[in-house]
Amino acid sequence: MGKIPESELVLNKDGSVYHLNLLPKHLSDTIIAVGDPSRVYKISQYFDNLEFEMNRREFITHIGTYRGKRLTVISTGMGTDNIEIFLTELDALANIDLKKREIKEKKRRLKIIRVGTSGALQEDIPLGSHLISDHAVGLDTLMCFYDLPQSDHEREIGVQLKQEIGLPFQPYVVRGSQMLIEKLGEGMVQGNTVTCPGFYAPQGRQIRLGLTHPDLIKKLYYFNNNGMWLTNFEMETAGYYAMGRMLGHEIVSINAIIANRVKNKFSKNPAKIMDSLIRKVLDRI
């Protein structure tokens, strides 16, 4: 591949990537990603020092050190469409010579840790749990536009889900970084996370509008593929895992369980659960 056209990889006047507004010098080897922009401050408050801040749209970036290790924390906003932008531009900072607009021969492998919130799909996962995602199941259509490599088992799960839920497209299934799961996941629930393209109907919630899949929660609850159960759902993890696989980065998603959808319970203090998870992740990085 030759030079990447200006229309394909858009840069700002200072040479920074278009949406994140970051330069290659701002990239650390380990990145913590969060959906909520306010959560960036909840993480960086524990840094030893803060060397850089950038506020651009929903992408808030803080760079500093924690116990002597340089870390970047960035907010992405919600949804896999934002994750596609986020990871594409992060990878560009790592693996594209932005001045020459050429892909570097030697690739840099980033470690990216998503810290988010989620609702449990199984009765035995209590509120306040910390869950690390082994597999991610995408009920969004982002991967309809990419040539995502999947194992036979991953494809099998997607085919089964399409049939059992009655979807007009096939979900995609991707496994996360086993290295990061082993490094960070001790004592956490290890689960398989469903990523939905919305918060209400795509997660089985009905407010005023009717649902095309009113029994979605029930079908996800009972889904089983050779002992593989679905444990929770949210709105980004599958996008992280799929883009991470294609771009060659180590990515894991860790969730604070603040709701149990089967029991119709919601945490009285979600901020406390999240703070506990943030401190746990920082101490294990």
N, C-alpha and C positions, 0 to 999 in steps of 0.2 A: 504494500500500500504506500502511495506517495504522500504528498503534502495534504493535510486535512483542510478543506476549504473554510473560509471565514464564516460561511453560512451554516456549516455543520457543527463546528466547535466555536461558539461565540465567546469572545473575550472582551473585557472592559478596557478602557483607555490605558489603565495602568498595567495591563497584561494579566490581570486576575481573571479567574473563570467567572462566567456570566452571573449565575445565580448565587453561588456561595461567596463571591467577592474575595476569594483567597488566592494567595500565591504559593508556589511550591515550598517556600521557606516556612510557611505556616503549618506544614504537615508533619505530625509526629507519627511514629510507628504504630502507636496504639490510640485508637479513637473510640470515645464513648458517644453513642448516638441516642438521642431522646426525641420523642414526638413533640412534647409540650415545650415551647420556648422558655417558659418560666422555670423549667426543671434544670436548665443549664446553670442557673445561679445556685440552685440547691445542691449541685455537684461541685461547682467551682469554689463554693464557700469553704470547702475542706482542703483546697489546694494550699501548698506552702507559699506560693506566690502566683501572681497572674501577670503574664508578660504581654498578652495581646487580646483584644476584643474586637469583634466585628458584628454589626447588626445589619442584616439585609433580608427584607421580607420576613418569612418565618424561619430563615436560617440564621440562628444566633450562634456565634462561635466564641469560646473562651479557650485560651491556651495557657497552661501553667505547669507547675510541677507538684507531684504528690509523693512525699517521701523520696525526693530526689529524682523521680522519673517524670519525664516530660510527657504530658497528656494533652489531647485535644478533645473537647466536648462540644458537640454541635447538635442543634435542634433541627428537625426535618419537617415538622408539621405532620399531618395525618395522611395515610393512604400510600399505596404502592406507586402511584404516579409520582409522588414526591421522592420516594426512595430511588426511583430510576434516575431522576435528576441528581440527587445527592450522591449516589455511588458512581455515576458516570463522571461527574465533575471531580470527585475525590480521586478516582482512578486517573483522570487526565493530569491532575497535579502530580501524581506519583509516576506515571508511565508514558507521558507525552512531553516531548520538548516543545514547550509552548511558543518559543521564539521561532523555531524552525517549522513548527506544526507537523512534526514527524513522531511516530511511535518509537520509543526507546528500545534498543536491542535487549538490554538487561532490564527485567521487570522487577518492580518492588512489590512485595507482598505485605499488605497492611493487615493489622488485627483490629477488627471492628466489633464492638460490643454494644448491642442494643439493650437499653434499660427502659422497660415500659410497664404498662398496666394491662390487665387482662381479666376476663371472666371465665370461671371454670365451667367445664361441660360435664364433669363427673361429680357425683355426690360426695365421694371420699376425699376431695381436694378442698381443704378448709380455707376460709378467708384468712388472709395474712401469710399464706404460703409464698415461697419463692420458687418459681418454676423455670427450668431451663429447657429449651426446645431442641429435641433431637431431630425430628422431621417437621417440616412446615408444609401445609396444604393450601394452595392458592385457589380461592374461589373467585378471584378477580381474573381479568382477561389480559393482563400485561404480557404474559409469555406467549400469547397468540402472535406477537410481533417480533419474537426472538426465536432463534434456533437453540433451544435449551437442551443440553444433553441430560438424559435421565436413565437410571438403571431400569431393568425389566420390572423389578419390584415396585419402583416408584410409579412407573406407567400403569402397572396393575392396580395400584391403589386408586389412581386417578380415574381409571375406567370404571372400577367398582363404585366409586363415589358418584360419578355421573349418572350411572344407572339407578342407584338407590335413592338419590335426591331428586332425579329427574331434571337435570340441568341441560341447557341447550349447547353447552360446551364442556370440554373435558378439563377438570382441575389439574393443576400441575403439583408435583410433590418433589421436594428437595430436602436432603439431609444437611444439617449444619456442620460446623467445624468440630470434629471429634477431639481435636487437640484443645480447643478452648473449653469444650464441655468438661473434659477431664481436669483442666486447670482451675475452672471456676465453679463447677457444679456440685462440689461435695456438700451433702446434706440437703440439697434442693430436690424438689420433685422433678423427675425427668419425664417430659411429656412430648406430645405431638400436637402442634398448634395449627389451628385453622385460621387463615387470613381472609377477611371479608372485605368487599369493596364499599362498605358503608357501615354505619353504626346501628341503624334502625332495622328496616326490612331485611337487609342481608345478614343480620344477626338474629332474625326471628322476632324482632320487637314490633308490635303493632300499636300505633298511637291513634291516628284517624284513618289512615289508608289501609286498604286490604292487601293481603300478602298472597303471592303466587305459591309460596312454600310455607303454609301455616304450621306444618309439622317438622320444620327444619331442625329445631333443637332436639326433638325426639329421635330423628334419623341420625344426627351426629352423635347423640348419646349412645345409641345402640350399634353404631358402625364398628366393625371389627374385621381386621385383615390378618389372619394367622396370629392372633394375640396382640396386634397393634390397635390400640384404642386412641380416640381423639380426646384430648384433655382440656383444651381451652381455646378461646378465639379472641382475635384482635384485628388490626388493620394493616400491618406492615411486614411481619416476619417472613412470609413466603417471598416477597419482593427482595428482601435482604439476601436470603439464602440462594435464590435463583441468580441474581446479579453477581453475588459473591462467587458462585461457582464459575460463571462464564468469564469473569474478570480475573479470577485467580487469587482472591483474598480470603483470609480466615475470618469467618463471621459467625457470631452466636447471638441468640436472642434470649434475654432473661426477663421474666415478668413477675411483678408483684400481683398476686391474685387478690383483687378487691371486690369481686362479685362471684356468686355461685348461681348460674342461670337455672340449674335444675331445681335448686331449693328456693329460688327467687329471693336471695339474700344479697345485700350490699353492705360493704364495710362502713362502720361508723367513723373510722379514722383512717382513710386511705393514705393521707400524708405521712402518718407514722410508719405504715407498712413500706411505703416507697423510700423513706429516709433510711430505714433499716437495710433495704436492698442496696441502696447507693453506697452506704458505708461498707457493706460486705463485699461488693464488687471492687471498690477502691482498694481495700485491704488485700484482695487476692490477685490483682493485676500484676 
